[in-house]
Amino acid sequence: MRVKRLNNKSNIIGTNVKKYRLKNEYTQEQLCQKIDLYGLNLYHSDIYLIEHNKRLVRDYEALIFAKVFKISMDELYKGTDKELE
């Protein structure tokens, strides 16, 4: 299966995931534990790849990130429209 990319990135929310993770003072491992409470199993290596825009983020994963960070989906995607330029 070929993975599609936009401007050589697999996702556009990785920077915001990292920003909110650090704002909440979570390590990548702690974020994985919070995500696991929603029934989604991610590893810290997955978080690393997401934060560096090298891993595709599924819609349900984005929703769980928003829930863990207690933010709206709009906030999670805030500023990402610059990726289209």
C-alpha positions, 0 to 999 in steps of 0.5 A: 500500500502506498502512503500519500503525502502532502509536502512530504508529510504524512500528517499535518497535526504532528506539530500541534500534538507535540505542542499540546503534549508539552503544554500538558507536561506529558512524556510520550509514554504518559501520552500513550497511557492516556490514549490507552484509556480510550482503547487505542494502543499507541507506542511512544515510537508512534507518538514520535513519528506523529510529532515529526509528521512521518506517520499517518494519523487516522481520524479516530486517533485525532479525535482521541488526541483532542479528548486527551488534551481536552481541546476541540478538533478545531484547536488540534487542526489550528494553523495547519492550513499553512501546510497547503501553501 
